Amino acid sequence: MHHSIQGRQDPSAPTLLLSSGLGGSAGFWAGDLALLGEHFRVVTYDHAGTGRSPAQLPEGYRIAHMAEELLALLDELDIEQCHFMGHALGGLVGLELAAMCPERLCSLVLINAWSSPNPHSARCFAVRKNLLRHCGAQAYVQAQALFLYPADWIASNGARLAEDEAHALAHFPSHDNLLRRINALETFDIESRLQGIHTPTLLIANRDDMLVPWQRSRHLADQLPNATLVVLEYGGHASSVSDPQPFHHAVLDYFQGLSL
């Protein structure tokens, strides 16, 4: 998989692995790298079958496969342990890693993640799949901002969104790969293993998230034995982009509490 290593390079620097959501692109974290790189050696990657990591994803592709692919990358980079931050689908990969091989993770930061299907998100993803199948990539990309960002942020960032959408269309994945990634997140269910995950975990949720109800993070906080929940008031599903300062404060405060 395509990956990059940025930030601190001294031998004592802790490693932070960033895993993005459904789009799978390392570019999602562009606005976070300078700050996080002051504290960590930061690893980003494009998920298999997205961006610069070409692959034909198989039928029955699951979050567990994504976790196994990531473990192979960690082995390739000789990373025995790391901190992990995942947004949405990326957070599901983190939960799966923590259940599969807890010894590899120092901590988890899960942003607007979930542990099992819920009716609201299922409805949202059904709409997105119908757009892709019946209207094509352009309609899918045009609708994406509605699920990711608050309405006032969309209204104030038209030029930026136009550039983002043009880039997304130019690098759009195969429809089969995208549908298989959506199916993987729709079918993810780790409820029976949550209480066995003891990795220190920060859960970040947004009350105005259009795609994933913030209560899904509260449920995770209730079930995970070593979890802290921070609920942000504004920013939508991708508040690290739309309102980064509160997001960065929450993350850095948590890491400072871990005595890095």
C-alpha positions as CSV (number, residue, x, y, z in Angstrom):
1,M,0.0,0.0,0.0
2,H,1.1,3.5,-0.7
3,H,2.3,5.2,2.5
4,S,4.3,8.1,3.8
5,I,6.2,8.8,7.1
6,Q,6.3,12.4,8.3
7,G,6.8,14.4,11.4
8,R,9.4,13.6,14.0
9,Q,12.2,11.2,12.9
10,D,14.2,11.0,16.1
11,P,14.6,7.4,17.5
12,S,12.5,8.3,20.7
13,A,9.5,9.6,18.7
14,P,6.3,7.6,19.2
15,T,4.5,6.5,16.0
16,L,1.0,7.5,15.2
17,L,-0.8,5.7,12.4
18,L,-3.7,7.6,10.7
19,S,-6.4,5.7,8.9
20,S,-9.0,7.6,6.9
21,G,-12.7,6.8,6.3
22,L,-14.6,5.5,3.3
23,G,-12.6,7.4,0.8
24,G,-9.5,5.7,2.0
25,S,-7.1,8.5,1.0
26,A,-4.2,9.7,3.2
27,G,-5.0,13.2,1.9
28,F,-7.9,13.4,4.4
29,W,-5.3,14.2,7.1
30,A,-3.4,16.9,5.3
31,G,-4.6,19.6,7.7
32,D,-3.5,17.6,10.7
33,L,0.0,16.6,9.8
34,A,1.9,19.7,10.8
35,L,0.5,19.7,14.4
36,L,0.6,15.9,14.9
37,G,4.1,15.8,13.4
38,E,5.4,18.0,16.3
39,H,4.7,15.1,18.6
40,F,4.8,11.9,16.6
41,R,6.4,10.1,13.7
42,V,3.2,10.1,11.6
43,V,2.3,7.3,9.2
44,T,-0.4,7.8,6.6
45,Y,-1.5,5.4,3.9
46,D,-4.1,4.9,1.1
47,H,-6.3,1.9,1.8
48,A,-6.1,-1.0,-0.6
49,G,-8.2,-0.3,-3.7
50,T,-8.2,3.5,-3.2
51,G,-6.0,6.3,-4.2
52,R,-2.4,5.3,-4.9
53,S,-2.9,1.7,-3.6
54,P,-4.4,-0.1,-6.6
55,A,-6.1,-3.4,-5.9
56,Q,-9.2,-5.3,-7.0
57,L,-11.1,-6.0,-3.8
58,P,-12.7,-9.4,-3.6
59,E,-16.3,-10.3,-3.0
60,G,-17.0,-10.6,0.7
61,Y,-14.3,-8.0,1.6
62,R,-14.5,-7.1,5.3
63,I,-13.1,-4.7,7.8
64,A,-11.0,-7.7,9.1
65,H,-9.3,-7.8,5.7
66,M,-8.4,-4.1,6.0
67,A,-6.9,-4.8,9.5
68,E,-4.8,-7.6,8.1
69,E,-3.6,-5.4,5.3
70,L,-2.6,-2.8,7.8
71,L,-0.8,-5.3,10.0
72,A,1.2,-6.3,6.9
73,L,2.2,-2.7,6.4
74,L,3.3,-2.3,10.0
75,D,5.4,-5.5,9.6
76,E,6.9,-4.1,6.4
77,L,7.8,-0.9,8.2
78,D,9.2,-2.7,11.3
79,I,6.7,-0.9,13.6
80,E,6.0,-3.2,16.6
81,Q,3.7,-0.7,18.4
82,C,1.9,2.5,17.5
83,H,-0.8,4.8,18.5
84,F,-3.8,4.7,16.1
85,M,-6.2,7.3,14.9
86,G,-9.1,6.4,12.6
87,H,-12.0,8.4,11.2
88,A,-15.3,6.5,10.6
89,L,-14.4,3.4,8.6
90,G,-10.8,4.0,9.7
91,G,-12.0,3.8,13.3
92,L,-13.6,0.4,12.6
93,V,-10.2,-0.8,11.3
94,G,-8.7,0.3,14.6
95,L,-11.3,-1.6,16.7
96,E,-10.6,-4.7,14.7
97,L,-6.9,-4.3,15.2
98,A,-7.4,-3.9,18.9
99,A,-9.4,-7.1,19.1
100,M,-7.0,-9.0,16.8
101,C,-3.6,-8.0,18.2
102,P,-3.9,-5.6,21.2
103,E,-0.1,-5.8,21.8
104,R,0.5,-3.7,18.6
105,L,-1.5,-0.7,19.8
106,C,-0.5,1.9,22.5
107,S,-3.8,3.8,22.2
108,L,-6.8,4.4,19.9
109,V,-8.5,7.6,18.8
110,L,-11.8,6.8,17.1
111,I,-13.6,9.7,15.4
112,N,-17.3,9.3,14.7
113,A,-17.0,5.5,14.6
114,W,-19.4,2.7,15.6
115,S,-19.5,-0.9,16.6
116,S,-22.5,-2.3,14.8
117,P,-25.1,-1.2,12.2
118,N,-27.7,1.4,13.0
119,P,-30.9,2.3,10.9
120,H,-29.9,6.0,10.3
121,S,-26.5,5.3,8.9
122,A,-27.9,2.4,6.9
123,R,-30.4,4.8,5.2
124,C,-27.6,7.2,4.4
125,F,-25.4,4.6,2.8
126,A,-28.4,3.2,0.9
127,V,-28.8,6.7,-0.6
128,R,-25.1,6.9,-1.5
129,K,-25.1,3.4,-3.1
130,N,-28.2,4.3,-5.2
131,L,-26.6,7.5,-6.4
132,L,-23.5,5.6,-7.4
133,R,-25.4,2.8,-9.2
134,H,-28.1,4.9,-10.9
135,C,-26.6,8.4,-11.3
136,G,-22.8,7.8,-11.4
137,A,-19.7,9.1,-9.8
138,Q,-20.4,12.8,-10.3
139,A,-23.7,12.7,-8.4
140,Y,-22.1,10.6,-5.7
141,V,-19.2,13.1,-5.2
142,Q,-21.5,16.1,-5.3
143,A,-23.7,14.6,-2.5
144,Q,-20.7,13.7,-0.4
145,A,-20.4,17.1,1.3
146,L,-24.0,16.9,2.5
147,F,-23.0,13.9,4.6
148,L,-19.6,15.2,5.8
149,Y,-20.0,18.9,6.7
150,P,-22.5,21.4,8.4
151,A,-24.7,23.4,6.0
152,D,-23.2,26.7,6.9
153,W,-19.6,25.4,6.3
154,I,-20.7,24.1,2.8
155,A,-22.3,27.5,2.0
156,S,-19.0,29.3,2.9
157,N,-16.6,26.9,1.2
158,G,-17.9,26.6,-2.3
159,A,-14.6,27.1,-4.1
160,R,-12.8,24.7,-1.8
161,L,-15.5,22.0,-2.3
162,A,-15.4,22.5,-6.1
163,E,-11.6,21.8,-6.1
164,D,-12.1,18.8,-3.8
165,E,-14.8,17.4,-5.9
166,A,-12.8,17.8,-9.1
167,H,-9.9,15.9,-7.5
168,A,-12.2,13.2,-6.2
169,L,-13.7,12.7,-9.7
170,A,-10.2,12.6,-11.3
171,H,-9.2,9.8,-8.8
172,F,-12.5,8.0,-8.3
173,P,-12.1,4.3,-7.4
174,S,-13.8,1.5,-9.3
175,H,-17.5,1.2,-8.5
176,D,-17.0,-2.4,-7.5
177,N,-14.2,-1.5,-5.0
178,L,-16.3,1.4,-3.5
179,L,-19.4,-0.8,-3.1
180,R,-17.4,-3.5,-1.5
181,R,-15.9,-1.0,1.0
182,I,-19.4,0.3,1.8
183,N,-20.6,-3.3,2.3
184,A,-17.7,-3.9,4.7
185,L,-18.6,-1.0,6.9
186,E,-22.4,-1.8,6.7
187,T,-21.8,-5.4,7.9
188,F,-19.2,-4.6,10.6
189,D,-20.3,-5.8,14.0
190,I,-17.9,-6.1,16.9
191,E,-20.4,-5.9,19.8
192,S,-19.5,-9.3,21.3
193,R,-15.8,-8.4,21.5
194,L,-16.0,-4.8,22.8
195,Q,-15.5,-5.6,26.5
196,G,-12.4,-7.5,25.7
197,I,-10.7,-4.4,24.2
198,H,-8.6,-2.8,26.9
199,T,-6.6,-0.4,24.7
200,P,-6.8,3.2,26.1
201,T,-9.3,4.8,23.7
202,L,-10.4,8.3,23.0
203,L,-13.8,8.6,21.3
204,I,-14.6,11.8,19.5
205,A,-18.2,12.4,18.3
206,N,-20.1,15.4,16.8
207,R,-23.6,16.2,17.9
208,D,-24.3,17.6,14.4
209,D,-23.0,14.5,12.5
210,M,-25.3,13.9,9.6
211,L,-24.0,10.4,8.9
212,V,-23.4,8.7,12.2
213,P,-25.5,9.5,15.3
214,W,-23.2,10.7,18.1
215,Q,-24.8,8.2,20.5
216,R,-22.9,5.4,18.7
217,S,-19.8,6.8,20.3
218,R,-21.5,7.0,23.6
219,H,-22.4,3.4,23.3
220,L,-18.7,2.6,22.6
221,A,-17.7,4.5,25.7
222,D,-20.2,2.5,27.8
223,Q,-18.9,-0.8,26.4
224,L,-15.1,-0.3,26.1
225,P,-13.4,-0.8,29.5
226,N,-10.8,2.0,29.1
227,A,-12.5,4.7,27.0
228,T,-12.9,8.5,27.2
229,L,-15.7,10.3,25.3
230,V,-15.5,13.8,24.0
231,V,-18.6,15.2,22.2
232,L,-18.0,18.2,20.0
233,E,-20.9,20.6,19.3
234,Y,-20.0,21.5,15.7
235,G,-18.3,20.2,12.6
236,G,-20.4,17.4,11.2
237,H,-19.0,14.1,10.3
238,A,-15.6,15.5,9.3
239,S,-14.9,18.2,11.9
240,S,-11.2,17.7,11.7
241,V,-11.6,19.5,8.3
242,S,-14.5,21.9,9.0
243,D,-13.6,23.0,12.6
244,P,-10.1,21.6,13.3
245,Q,-9.2,23.6,16.5
246,P,-11.6,21.9,19.0
247,F,-10.7,18.5,17.4
248,H,-7.0,19.2,17.8
249,H,-7.4,20.3,21.4
250,A,-9.3,17.1,22.2
251,V,-6.6,14.9,20.6
252,L,-3.6,16.6,22.1
253,D,-5.2,16.9,25.6
254,Y,-5.8,13.1,25.5
255,F,-2.3,12.3,24.3
256,Q,-0.8,14.6,27.0
257,G,-2.8,12.7,29.6
258,L,-1.1,9.5,28.4
259,S,2.3,11.1,29.3
260,L,3.9,10.7,25.9
